[in-house]
Amino acid sequence: MHAREPIDLLIAPKWLIPIEPAGVTLEDHAVAIRNGVIHAVCPLAEAEQRFDARERVSLQDHVLIPGMVNLHTHAAMNLMRGIANDLPLMRWLQEAIWPAEAACVSAEFVRDGTLLAGIEMLRGGITCANEMYFHPDAAASAFAELGMRAMIGVTVIEFPTAYASDADDYLRKGLAARDHWRDHSLIQFSLAPHAPYTVSDRSFERIVQYAHELGMPVHMHLHETRDEIAESQSRHGIRPLARIQSLGLLDTDFIAVHAVHLDLNEIDILAAHNCSIAHCPTSNMKLASGAAPLASMNKRGLRVGLGTDGAASNNRLDLFQEMRHAALLAKVTSGDAAAFPAHTALRAATLDGAAALRLDETIGSIVPGKAADLTAVALNSLECSPCFDPASHLLYAAGREHVTHVWIAGQARIKDGAMLWDRNKELLPRLSMWQTFLKTSAKSQ
């Protein structure tokens, strides 16, 4: 009789949706984890004979999926949740957000806001965030403390803030933060120019140079509103996508955030350059920016991941909500009830988001050799019963409140619905302090 293989953890869910191969739901299978990596995925009966697990987690009413990837967020803006509602994008920025940021944003603000956002995302089954904001070193510190995977954006804009004086200063400080965190297993960096209307040609050229030299993806808001496109045509004589294409940005690993107003030719251009879309349907609706042509993007082979945007314009960091809104908007705008079905939505929230960040060899699906970033969702509540198809339930019935377990690199972050990070009591009074500070600042304007 052969000795059983030692492993650290054996997870035995009722259902398992590995994402790879596509469209598959497994029953009575288990995931064996060793040294933070998925060692095997096999039938439960085989696993019980083959492995000697130091810990076993039985999830008899659950579906296990890869940890979800939030492809676009501004985490620290959780501290601004609800300060400005029912405004279009530019009024929202100019009348509320930019003045609040001028008054409040600091390294401490970013760290506290990112901790708050990270907790919200982990509790909702999100294990990786693609972040864009000021003070990237403070954001990285918060994600690292929570044990959460993150791609931190080196934000670049032309105008001064309390964080940096000009585009060169943003790049210098952001790249210094990248160097500081370059050996951390969960933290990586991208280049994150804010938008075509806030970044100059010269700065874009430098960003393209750094992207190639340092192997960093580029993450930017693009074609978010009709006004943005009209402004570019007036100022530059061409649409924003054509401008950044001429500057070489599409030849980087480019992630276009929002991309609401694309024509079919522009979709084909992005697909031909192997670019990605960070689709943020809830924020797009709330700011009345429009509905992105998701069905056309999928049909024409353009990679689409899902993002929440920041909590100031959503107001939830909830990828269950984004999956549902994306699917429903795709159906109603295309007239095709089969647009963006359940397994496609799940792939967008996991593997396609990981691929956009060039992390798909590490995370995004439940296959041997990848990091054990996993989320378990209970489907035994009354509102989820009966369950004929767990993938359908994840899209149309379940929500983040049904997430019970989250692992990152095989380490538990959420267990039985409880956050294992134990410093919540220290964070709460600081959140109250920031709320008071924001209220006081708003009254003084």
C-alpha positions as CSV (number, residue, x, y, z in Angstrom):
1,M,0.0,0.0,0.0
2,H,1.4,3.4,-1.0
3,A,1.8,6.1,1.6
4,R,-0.6,9.0,1.1
5,E,0.9,12.3,-0.1
6,P,1.1,15.0,2.5
7,I,-0.7,18.3,1.7
8,D,-1.6,21.4,3.7
9,L,-5.3,21.7,2.8
10,L,-8.0,19.7,1.1
11,I,-11.2,21.6,0.2
12,A,-14.2,19.5,-0.6
13,P,-17.1,21.5,-2.0
14,K,-20.4,20.2,-3.4
15,W,-19.7,22.0,-6.7
16,L,-16.5,23.3,-8.3
17,I,-16.4,25.6,-11.2
18,P,-12.8,25.6,-12.4
19,I,-13.2,28.1,-15.3
20,E,-10.7,26.0,-17.2
21,P,-12.0,24.1,-19.1
22,A,-14.7,26.5,-20.0
23,G,-18.4,25.9,-19.1
24,V,-17.6,23.0,-16.7
25,T,-19.2,22.4,-13.3
26,L,-17.8,19.5,-11.3
27,E,-19.6,17.7,-8.5
28,D,-18.0,15.7,-5.7
29,H,-14.5,16.9,-6.5
30,A,-11.8,18.2,-4.2
31,V,-8.9,20.7,-4.4
32,A,-5.6,19.6,-2.9
33,I,-3.3,22.5,-1.8
34,R,0.4,22.4,-0.9
35,N,2.7,25.4,-0.2
36,G,0.0,27.8,-1.3
37,V,-0.4,26.2,-4.7
38,I,-3.1,24.0,-6.2
39,H,-1.5,20.6,-6.2
40,A,-4.4,18.6,-7.7
41,V,-8.1,18.7,-8.6
42,C,-9.7,15.3,-8.6
43,P,-12.8,13.3,-7.5
44,L,-13.3,13.4,-3.8
45,A,-13.0,9.6,-3.4
46,E,-9.6,9.7,-5.2
47,A,-8.4,12.6,-3.0
48,E,-9.4,10.8,0.2
49,Q,-7.3,7.8,-0.9
50,R,-4.4,9.8,-2.3
51,F,-3.8,12.6,0.2
52,D,-3.0,13.1,3.9
53,A,-4.2,16.6,4.6
54,R,-3.1,18.6,7.5
55,E,-6.5,20.5,7.3
56,R,-9.7,19.5,5.6
57,V,-12.6,21.9,4.8
58,S,-15.9,20.3,3.8
59,L,-18.3,22.6,2.0
60,Q,-21.3,20.4,1.5
61,D,-23.7,23.2,0.3
62,H,-21.2,25.4,-1.5
63,V,-19.7,26.1,-4.9
64,L,-16.0,26.8,-5.1
65,I,-14.7,29.3,-7.7
66,P,-11.4,31.0,-8.3
67,G,-10.9,34.2,-6.3
68,M,-12.5,37.1,-8.3
69,V,-10.4,39.9,-9.9
70,N,-11.6,43.5,-9.5
71,L,-10.1,44.9,-12.7
72,H,-10.6,48.6,-11.8
73,T,-11.0,50.3,-8.5
74,H,-9.9,53.4,-6.5
75,A,-9.8,51.7,-3.1
76,A,-9.2,54.7,-0.9
77,M,-12.4,56.3,-2.2
78,N,-14.3,54.0,0.1
79,L,-13.9,56.9,2.5
80,M,-15.9,59.0,0.1
81,R,-18.8,56.6,-0.4
82,G,-22.0,58.6,-0.8
83,I,-20.6,62.1,-0.6
84,A,-21.9,63.0,-4.1
85,N,-24.7,61.2,-5.8
86,D,-26.8,61.7,-8.9
87,L,-24.3,63.8,-10.9
88,P,-22.7,63.2,-14.3
89,L,-19.0,62.4,-14.4
90,M,-17.4,65.8,-14.9
91,R,-19.7,67.6,-12.4
92,W,-19.1,64.7,-9.9
93,L,-15.3,65.2,-10.3
94,Q,-15.2,68.9,-10.4
95,E,-17.8,69.8,-7.8
96,A,-17.3,67.0,-5.3
97,I,-14.4,64.6,-5.7
98,W,-11.5,66.8,-6.7
99,P,-12.3,69.4,-3.9
100,A,-12.6,66.6,-1.3
101,E,-9.4,65.0,-2.5
102,A,-7.6,68.4,-2.3
103,A,-8.7,68.7,1.3
104,C,-8.2,65.2,2.6
105,V,-6.0,62.9,0.6
106,S,-2.8,61.9,2.3
107,A,-0.8,58.7,2.8
108,E,-2.9,58.0,6.0
109,F,-6.1,58.6,4.2
110,V,-5.1,56.2,1.4
111,R,-4.0,53.5,3.8
112,D,-7.2,53.7,5.9
113,G,-9.4,53.8,2.9
114,T,-7.6,51.0,1.2
115,L,-7.9,48.8,4.3
116,L,-11.7,49.5,4.3
117,A,-12.0,48.7,0.6
118,G,-9.8,45.6,1.0
119,I,-12.0,44.2,3.8
120,E,-15.1,44.8,1.7
121,M,-13.6,43.1,-1.3
122,L,-12.4,40.1,0.6
123,R,-15.8,39.6,2.2
124,G,-17.3,39.6,-1.2
125,G,-14.9,37.0,-2.6
126,I,-12.5,39.3,-4.4
127,T,-8.9,38.2,-4.0
128,C,-7.1,40.6,-6.4
129,A,-7.6,44.3,-7.1
130,N,-6.3,46.5,-9.9
131,E,-5.8,49.8,-8.1
132,M,-5.5,53.4,-9.4
133,Y,-5.1,56.2,-6.9
134,F,-2.6,58.5,-5.2
135,H,0.1,57.4,-2.6
136,P,0.7,53.9,-4.1
137,D,3.1,53.0,-1.4
138,A,0.3,53.5,1.2
139,A,-2.1,51.4,-0.8
140,A,0.4,48.6,-1.3
141,S,1.0,48.6,2.5
142,A,-2.7,48.2,3.2
143,F,-3.2,45.4,0.7
144,A,-0.1,43.6,2.0
145,E,-1.3,43.9,5.6
146,L,-4.6,42.2,4.6
147,G,-2.8,39.5,2.7
148,M,-4.6,40.5,-0.5
149,R,-3.2,40.3,-4.0
150,A,-3.1,43.7,-5.8
151,M,-1.8,45.5,-8.9
152,I,-1.0,49.0,-7.8
153,G,-1.3,51.7,-10.4
154,V,1.4,54.5,-10.8
155,T,-1.2,57.2,-11.3
156,V,-0.1,60.0,-13.7
157,I,-1.9,63.3,-14.3
158,E,-0.7,66.7,-15.3
159,F,-2.1,68.9,-12.6
160,P,-0.6,69.2,-9.1
161,T,-2.2,67.6,-6.0
162,A,-1.0,67.3,-2.4
163,Y,0.7,64.1,-3.5
164,A,2.7,65.3,-6.5
165,S,3.5,68.4,-8.4
166,D,3.4,67.3,-12.1
167,A,3.4,64.2,-14.3
168,D,7.1,63.7,-13.8
169,D,6.7,63.8,-10.1
170,Y,3.9,61.3,-10.2
171,L,6.0,58.9,-12.2
172,R,9.1,59.4,-10.0
173,K,7.2,58.7,-6.8
174,G,5.2,55.8,-8.2
175,L,8.2,54.0,-9.7
176,A,10.0,54.5,-6.4
177,A,7.1,52.7,-4.7
178,R,7.3,49.9,-7.3
179,D,11.0,49.4,-6.5
180,H,10.2,49.3,-2.8
181,W,7.6,46.5,-3.3
182,R,9.2,44.6,-6.2
183,D,10.0,41.5,-4.1
184,H,6.6,41.1,-2.5
185,S,4.7,38.0,-3.6
186,L,1.3,39.6,-3.7
187,I,2.0,43.2,-4.8
188,Q,2.7,44.2,-8.4
189,F,2.6,47.5,-10.2
190,S,1.1,49.0,-13.4
191,L,1.3,52.4,-15.1
192,A,-2.0,54.2,-14.6
193,P,-2.3,57.5,-16.6
194,H,-5.7,58.9,-15.5
195,A,-7.4,59.7,-18.8
196,P,-6.6,61.2,-22.3
197,Y,-8.0,64.5,-21.1
198,T,-5.7,64.8,-18.1
199,V,-2.4,63.5,-19.6
200,S,-0.2,65.1,-22.3
201,D,1.3,63.5,-25.3
202,R,4.8,63.9,-23.8
203,S,3.7,62.1,-20.6
204,F,2.1,59.3,-22.7
205,E,5.4,58.9,-24.6
206,R,7.3,58.5,-21.3
207,I,4.6,56.0,-20.1
208,V,5.0,53.9,-23.2
209,Q,8.8,53.9,-22.7
210,Y,8.5,52.7,-19.1
211,A,5.9,50.1,-20.0
212,H,8.3,48.5,-22.5
213,E,11.5,48.9,-20.4
214,L,9.9,47.6,-17.1
215,G,7.3,45.2,-18.5
216,M,4.4,47.0,-16.8
217,P,0.8,46.9,-18.1
218,V,-0.9,50.3,-18.7
219,H,-4.3,50.9,-17.1
220,M,-6.4,54.0,-18.1
221,H,-9.9,55.5,-18.3
222,L,-10.9,55.7,-22.0
223,H,-14.0,56.7,-24.0
224,E,-16.0,56.9,-20.8
225,T,-18.3,59.7,-21.9
226,R,-19.4,61.3,-25.1
227,D,-18.1,64.6,-23.8
228,E,-14.6,63.1,-23.5
229,I,-14.7,62.1,-27.2
230,A,-16.0,65.5,-28.3
231,E,-13.3,67.3,-26.3
232,S,-10.6,65.2,-27.9
233,Q,-12.0,65.9,-31.4
234,S,-12.1,69.6,-30.7
235,R,-8.6,69.7,-29.1
236,H,-6.7,67.1,-31.1
237,G,-8.8,66.6,-34.2
238,I,-9.2,62.8,-33.5
239,R,-11.0,60.5,-31.1
240,P,-9.1,59.6,-27.9
241,L,-8.4,56.0,-29.0
242,A,-6.9,57.1,-32.3
243,R,-4.7,59.6,-30.3
244,I,-3.3,57.0,-27.9
245,Q,-2.9,54.5,-30.7
246,S,-0.7,57.0,-32.5
247,L,1.4,57.4,-29.3
248,G,2.0,53.7,-29.0
249,L,-0.1,52.9,-25.9
250,L,-2.0,50.0,-27.6
251,D,1.3,48.3,-28.1
252,T,1.7,47.9,-24.3
253,D,-0.4,45.5,-22.3
254,F,-3.2,48.1,-22.3
255,I,-6.4,48.0,-20.2
256,A,-9.1,50.4,-21.3
257,V,-11.3,51.3,-18.3
258,H,-15.0,51.9,-19.0
259,A,-14.7,52.0,-22.9
260,V,-18.4,52.9,-23.0
261,H,-18.4,54.7,-26.4
262,L,-16.6,52.5,-28.9
263,D,-17.6,51.9,-32.4
264,L,-17.1,48.5,-34.1
265,N,-13.9,49.6,-35.8
266,E,-12.4,50.7,-32.4
267,I,-13.4,47.3,-30.9
268,D,-11.6,45.6,-33.7
269,I,-8.5,47.8,-33.2
270,L,-8.4,47.0,-29.4
271,A,-8.9,43.3,-30.1
272,A,-6.1,43.2,-32.7
273,H,-3.7,44.7,-30.2
274,N,-4.7,42.2,-27.6
275,C,-5.9,44.9,-25.3
276,S,-8.4,44.4,-22.4
277,I,-11.5,46.2,-21.2
278,A,-12.2,46.8,-17.6
279,H,-16.0,46.9,-17.8
280,C,-17.7,48.8,-14.9
281,P,-21.4,48.6,-15.6
282,T,-22.7,49.9,-12.2
283,S,-20.5,53.0,-12.2
284,N,-21.3,53.6,-15.9
285,M,-25.1,53.5,-15.1
286,K,-24.8,55.6,-11.9
287,L,-22.9,58.4,-13.6
288,A,-25.2,58.1,-16.7
289,S,-22.1,57.5,-18.9
290,G,-23.9,54.9,-20.9
291,A,-23.9,51.1,-21.6
292,A,-20.7,49.7,-23.1
293,P,-21.2,47.5,-26.2
294,L,-20.4,44.3,-24.3
295,A,-22.1,41.9,-26.6
296,S,-20.1,43.2,-29.6
297,M,-16.9,43.1,-27.6
298,N,-17.4,39.4,-26.9
299,K,-18.4,38.6,-30.4
300,R,-15.4,40.3,-31.9
301,G,-12.9,38.6,-29.5
302,L,-12.0,41.6,-27.2
303,R,-11.0,40.5,-23.7
304,V,-13.4,41.9,-21.0
305,G,-12.8,41.8,-17.3
306,L,-15.0,43.3,-14.6
307,G,-14.4,46.2,-12.3
308,T,-16.3,48.1,-9.7
309,D,-14.7,51.5,-10.0
310,G,-14.5,53.4,-6.7
311,A,-17.1,53.3,-4.0
312,A,-17.8,57.0,-4.5
313,S,-19.4,56.2,-7.9
314,N,-20.9,52.8,-7.5
315,N,-21.3,52.6,-4.3
316,R,-20.3,48.9,-3.7
317,L,-17.1,47.0,-4.4
318,D,-19.2,44.0,-5.4
319,L,-18.4,41.8,-8.3
320,F,-21.5,39.7,-8.0
321,Q,-23.4,43.0,-8.7
322,E,-21.1,43.7,-11.6
323,M,-21.6,40.3,-13.1
324,R,-25.3,40.6,-12.9
325,H,-25.5,44.2,-14.2
326,A,-23.1,43.3,-17.1
327,A,-25.2,40.3,-18.1
328,L,-28.5,42.2,-18.0
329,L,-27.2,45.2,-19.8
330,A,-25.7,43.1,-22.5
331,K,-29.0,41.4,-23.1
332,V,-31.1,44.5,-23.1
333,T,-28.8,46.5,-25.3
334,S,-28.2,43.8,-27.9
335,G,-31.6,42.2,-27.9
336,D,-30.0,38.9,-27.4
337,A,-31.0,36.9,-24.3
338,A,-28.0,34.7,-24.7
339,A,-25.5,37.6,-24.5
340,F,-23.0,37.2,-21.6
341,P,-24.3,33.9,-20.1
342,A,-23.3,32.7,-16.6
343,H,-20.0,30.9,-17.4
344,T,-18.9,33.9,-19.6
345,A,-19.6,36.3,-16.7
346,L,-17.7,34.1,-14.3
347,R,-14.7,34.0,-16.6
348,A,-14.8,37.8,-16.9
349,A,-14.8,38.1,-13.1
350,T,-11.9,35.7,-12.8
351,L,-9.6,34.4,-15.6
352,D,-10.1,37.3,-18.0
353,G,-9.4,39.8,-15.3
354,A,-6.3,37.9,-14.4
355,A,-5.2,37.7,-18.1
356,A,-5.6,41.5,-18.4
357,L,-3.1,41.9,-15.6
358,R,-0.8,39.2,-17.0
359,L,-1.5,37.1,-14.0
360,D,-3.4,34.3,-15.7
361,E,-0.5,31.8,-15.3
362,T,-0.8,32.4,-11.5
363,I,-4.5,33.0,-10.7
364,G,-7.9,33.0,-12.3
365,S,-8.8,29.3,-12.6
366,I,-8.7,26.2,-10.5
367,V,-6.0,24.2,-12.1
368,P,-2.9,22.5,-10.7
369,G,0.2,24.7,-10.6
370,K,-1.7,28.0,-9.9
371,A,-1.9,29.8,-6.7
372,A,-4.7,28.7,-4.4
373,D,-6.8,31.9,-4.6
374,L,-10.3,30.6,-4.0
375,T,-13.7,31.7,-3.0
376,A,-16.5,29.5,-1.6
377,V,-20.2,30.6,-1.9
378,A,-23.0,28.9,0.1
379,L,-26.1,28.1,-1.9
380,N,-28.2,26.5,0.9
381,S,-30.1,29.6,2.0
382,L,-33.8,30.0,1.2
383,E,-33.2,32.6,-1.4
384,C,-30.8,30.2,-3.2
385,S,-33.0,27.1,-2.9
386,P,-33.4,24.9,-4.8
387,C,-30.3,25.1,-6.9
388,F,-30.4,23.5,-10.4
389,D,-27.4,25.2,-11.8
390,P,-24.7,26.8,-9.5
391,A,-23.2,28.9,-12.2
392,S,-26.6,30.4,-12.9
393,H,-27.2,31.0,-9.2
394,L,-23.9,32.9,-8.9
395,L,-25.0,35.3,-11.7
396,Y,-28.7,35.7,-10.9
397,A,-29.5,34.7,-7.4
398,A,-26.5,34.6,-5.0
399,G,-24.6,37.7,-3.7
400,R,-21.5,38.6,-1.8
401,E,-23.4,37.9,1.5
402,H,-23.3,34.2,0.6
403,V,-19.5,34.1,0.5
404,T,-18.2,32.0,3.4
405,H,-14.6,31.3,2.7
406,V,-11.7,33.0,0.9
407,W,-8.2,31.8,0.5
408,I,-5.2,33.6,-1.1
409,A,-2.1,31.6,-1.9
410,G,-3.7,28.9,0.3
411,Q,-4.0,31.1,3.4
412,A,-7.5,31.7,4.8
413,R,-8.6,35.3,4.7
414,I,-12.4,34.7,5.3
415,K,-13.5,31.7,7.3
416,D,-17.2,30.8,8.0
417,G,-18.1,34.3,6.9
418,A,-15.7,36.1,9.3
419,M,-12.8,38.3,8.4
420,L,-9.6,36.9,10.0
421,W,-7.8,40.2,10.0
422,D,-8.1,41.2,13.6
423,R,-7.5,45.0,13.7
424,N,-11.1,46.1,12.8
425,K,-11.5,47.8,16.2
426,E,-8.4,50.0,15.5
427,L,-9.8,51.0,12.1
428,L,-13.3,52.0,13.1
429,P,-12.4,55.2,15.0
430,R,-10.2,56.3,12.2
431,L,-13.1,55.9,9.7
432,S,-15.2,58.1,12.0
433,M,-12.4,60.7,12.0
434,W,-12.2,60.8,8.2
435,Q,-16.0,61.1,8.0
436,T,-15.9,64.2,10.3
437,F,-13.0,65.6,8.4
438,L,-14.8,65.3,5.0
439,K,-18.0,66.8,6.4
440,T,-16.1,69.8,7.8
441,S,-14.2,70.3,4.6
442,A,-17.4,70.2,2.6
443,K,-19.0,72.9,4.8
444,S,-16.0,75.2,4.5
445,Q,-16.0,75.2,0.7
